[in-house]
Amino acid sequence: MTDVTEQDSGAGSDRAAHLRERMVAELIGNGDIVSGPVEAAMRTVAREVFVPEVGLEDAYNAYDAVVTKRDGNGNAVSSVSAPQAQAAMLEQADLGPGMRVLEVGSGGCNAAYLAELVGPTGAVVSVDIDEDVVERARRLLAKAGYPRVDVVLADAELGVPEHAPYDRILVTAGAWDVPPAWFSQLVEGGVLVAPLRVRGLTRTVSLALADGHLSSRSTRLFGFVPMRGTGAHDGMLWELRDGEIGLRFDDVFDGDPALLKDVFDGERTDVWSGATIGRTELLATVQMWLATALPGFCTVVVDKARATGVVSLPGNRTSALGAVDGANLAYVTTRATDDEDLVEFGVHAYGPQALRLAEETAEHLRTWSRVHRGGPGPRITVHPAGTADDELPDGRVVDKTHSRVTISWPIAANVAPGREALHHPTE
Ligand SMILES: C[S@@+](CC[C@H](N)C(=O)[O-])C[C@H]1O[C@@H](n2cnc3c(N)ncnc32)[C@H](O)[C@@H]1O
């Protein structure tokens, strides 16, 4: 890995220009860049200026983020996002000249793309909670020729009221909730694009604001560093068997972990669903369907260092989708079929009513296979907390601190094709 030198940095460098063209062509080929303005912005910005710690090849790798800061445990707390995620989010945001945009999370690079897209009559405000990140973004934006981007040091939980309202808000850190400021600082008809975590699953959703609530327009799958500050959310972890097995619940779940203390001491019940999935097919809709359908949905995580095989998963997998119901626990697994391209979903369950919970879970898998497999995925709406139940659409309601998120499943045939695109090569 070589550092970018004065000689090969900047939009004028032949090598950088060549790699930029290659990256843009790749993103067009994948369907991540679909519009002329996003293509033009990504062809224009000298991305390498924003990641001076890596060489040009890494700066223009379409699929990898460049981590720019880690915490004491080595976890990434800041990065310049992968070009693919940036392109997809810019497309989801549907930006135009003259718009006022708030970016939550500053790396400099994405703000430069935003500045290109809104042009000289628009405005870009980028907010970050981390002083180092803010200083770096300001310095590199000036160097790259974007001194008009306003980089603000603040916790984005409160937005940036002094420059509001915004036509677009792009959130580039993983969000668990939609705080009131993001509603109030967005114009009516404005769009919020955010990686929103619901039931432990993160989906990058483009949501339009109308009549006081947000409705999804498109969904993509990308991972981001988690939100810090007031909006940080850890969820809940139940540890079983001295920490060998963890059950992660992302939202409020009022079960009783004591009921599961000895759950693995009983016999295991297996139910095979007959529902299959391609080995390379995306798990996105089946994950979200189970998260919607199962009231006690959780993620079952195995600590590799302590694993005794009591939770048995194929290959090297150490986590599975699961559900808790009273003193019963079920998790989803797969097995090979006669067709080498397909695996079959099944359920392993423990507890006094293991068979009932396993059958119920298997039936949800069959429903997914029959009705939603390859379909448009769920529609997500976000209402402010306190919205009455009868004002919410039909669907699974997930209550957050500041908002009520509803996940509904339109039947594929009733939805215009392409309105919801769920595709990501790595998940
Ligand atoms: C993935 S990075 C941003 C990438 C950037 N948009 C780019 O150019 O690719 C996410 C950033 O969000 C910031 N962040 C996390 N929580 C925040 C909060 N509550 N308010 C503002 N920024 C926050 C982190 O400090 C981090 O720098």
The ligand as an SDF file (V2000), in Angstrom:
LIG
                    3D

 27 29  0  0  0  0  0  0  0  0999 V2000
  -19.2700    6.5560    7.9740 C   0  0  0  0  0  0  0  0  0  0  0  0
  -18.6880    8.0070    8.7490 S   0  0  0  0  0  0  0  0  0  0  0  0
  -19.1730    9.2870    7.6540 C   0  0  0  0  0  0  0  0  0  0  0  0
  -18.7550    9.1040    6.2350 C   0  0  0  0  0  0  0  0  0  0  0  0
  -18.8770   10.3310    5.3780 C   0  0  0  0  0  0  0  0  0  0  0  0
  -20.2380   10.7530    5.2160 N   0  0  0  0  0  0  0  0  0  0  0  0
  -18.2270   10.1440    4.0280 C   0  0  0  0  0  0  0  0  0  0  0  0
  -17.7850   11.1440    3.4720 O   0  0  0  0  0  0  0  0  0  0  0  0
  -18.1420    9.0140    3.5050 O   0  0  0  0  0  0  0  0  0  0  0  0
  -19.8260    8.2080   10.0860 C   0  0  0  0  0  0  0  0  0  0  0  0
  -19.5410    9.4070   10.9420 C   0  0  0  0  0  0  0  0  0  0  0  0
  -20.6770    9.6270   11.7710 O   0  0  0  0  0  0  0  0  0  0  0  0
  -20.2140   10.2910   12.9150 C   0  0  0  0  0  0  0  0  0  0  0  0
  -21.2380   10.2550   13.9720 N   0  0  0  0  0  0  0  0  0  0  0  0
  -21.5820    9.2090   14.7680 C   0  0  0  0  0  0  0  0  0  0  0  0
  -22.5390    9.5840   15.6230 N   0  0  0  0  0  0  0  0  0  0  0  0
  -22.8100   10.8850   15.3610 C   0  0  0  0  0  0  0  0  0  0  0  0
  -23.7110   11.8250   15.9200 C   0  0  0  0  0  0  0  0  0  0  0  0
  -24.5210   11.5060   16.9170 N   0  0  0  0  0  0  0  0  0  0  0  0
  -23.7260   13.0820   15.4080 N   0  0  0  0  0  0  0  0  0  0  0  0
  -22.8980   13.4260   14.3950 C   0  0  0  0  0  0  0  0  0  0  0  0
  -22.0340   12.5700   13.8350 N   0  0  0  0  0  0  0  0  0  0  0  0
  -21.9840   11.3150   14.3070 C   0  0  0  0  0  0  0  0  0  0  0  0
  -18.9380    9.5520   13.2640 C   0  0  0  0  0  0  0  0  0  0  0  0
  -18.1040   10.3610   14.0770 O   0  0  0  0  0  0  0  0  0  0  0  0
  -18.3640    9.2860   11.8730 C   0  0  0  0  0  0  0  0  0  0  0  0
  -17.3830   10.2340   11.5490 O   0  0  0  0  0  0  0  0  0  0  0  0
  1  2  1  0
  2  3  1  0
  2 10  1  0
  3  4  1  0
  4  5  1  0
  5  6  1  0
  5  7  1  0
  7  8  2  0
  7  9  1  0
 10 11  1  0
 11 12  1  0
 11 26  1  0
 12 13  1  0
 13 14  1  0
 13 24  1  0
 14 15  1  0
 14 23  1  0
 15 16  2  0
 16 17  1  0
 17 18  1  0
 17 23  2  0
 18 19  1  0
 18 20  2  0
 20 21  1  0
 21 22  2  0
 22 23  1  0
 24 25  1  0
 24 26  1  0
 26 27  1  0
M  CHG  2   2   1   9  -1
M  END
$$$$
